[in-house]
Amino acid sequence: MTIEEFQNADLRIGKIVAAEPVEGSEKLLKLQVDLGEPIPRQILSGIARHYRPEDIMGKHVVIIANLEPRMMMGHESQGMLLAAHGTDEAPVLLLPDGNVPPGAKIS
């Protein structure tokens, strides 16, 4: 990947304002994420086996905001939540270390 390709990724801080399981899926959560825009962005993430909706409400997370929308289990996902894989392969959310407003760009 070139630096130019990396710079095309729109990485931003988002605040999770709503979270719920996706009916019929054991691993997907449907998130509403505040990116500092008038309407929250809907993002589906495969973290339900490791995070409960009530535990991630209000968290600031890192997302890729400029992916093409994708249909998953009948719901549109409008971005991707970034996570690392822990030692047990469980996803670990990437969280900012400090107070960063929703929509802040990562560079």
N, C-alpha and C positions, 0 to 999 in steps of 0.2 A: 504494500500500500504506500502510495506517495503522500507527502505532506498535504498536497492539494486535495487528494481524495479524503484524507482525514478531516480537513477543514470544511468539507461539504457536509459532514455529519452535524446536525443541529442538536447538540447536547444541551439540555436545560434542567434546571431545578423545578420540580413540580411538588405540590402539596396534595396529599391524598385527602379528599374531602368526603368521599363515600367509598365503601367497599362491601361487596357481597359475593357469595359463592355463585358460580354459574350452574344452573340446574342441569343435571345429567353429566357433570364433570367432577371428578375427584380432585383434579389438580388446578383448575382455573378459578381465578378471582376476577370479577369485573370491578374495575376501579374507575372512579371519577377523579381526575387530576386537574388541579388549578395550576395553569401555566401563566397566570397574570392576564389572561384573555377574558372577554365577557362570558364565554360559555366554557365550563370544564371539559377536558378531553377525556373520552372513554378509552381505557386501555385494559386489555385482557392480559393476565400474567399467570404463568404456571407455577404459582407459589403457594397454593392452597394447602398443600400437605405440610407446610412448614410455618405458615403465618395465618393467624385468624384475622378476620376483618376488623374486629374491635382492637387488635393489637397494632394495626398499622394506620388507623385513622389519625390524621393530623401530622403524619410523618412527612418530612421533606425528602424526596428521592431524586435520583438521576434518571432522566429518560432521553430517548432519541425521539425527537419531535417531527422529523421530516421523512419518516418511512411512509410508503404507500399504505393506505388503509387495507386491512385484511379481515376477512370474515372467519370467525372461529365459533363453532357451536351455535350458529345463528346470530351472533353478535359481531358488530364491527369493532375492531381494535384500531385505534388511531395513533399508534406509537408503540414504543417498547420500553419497559422498565429494565434498568440495568442492575445486575447482581453478579457477585462472584460466587464461585463454588467453594464451600468450606471443606474442611478435612474429611467430612463424612459425605461429601458431594451435595449437601443441602445448599440451597441458594441463600446467600447473605446479601441483603440489600445494601446498596451504596448510599450512604447518608452524608450530607455535608457536615463539616466540623465547625459549626458556627451558624449565626443567623443570616440566612440568605433568602431573599424574597422569591416567591413563585415566579417563574419565567426567566430568572437570571440565566444568562448564557454561560456555558462552560467553555473555556478556551485554554 
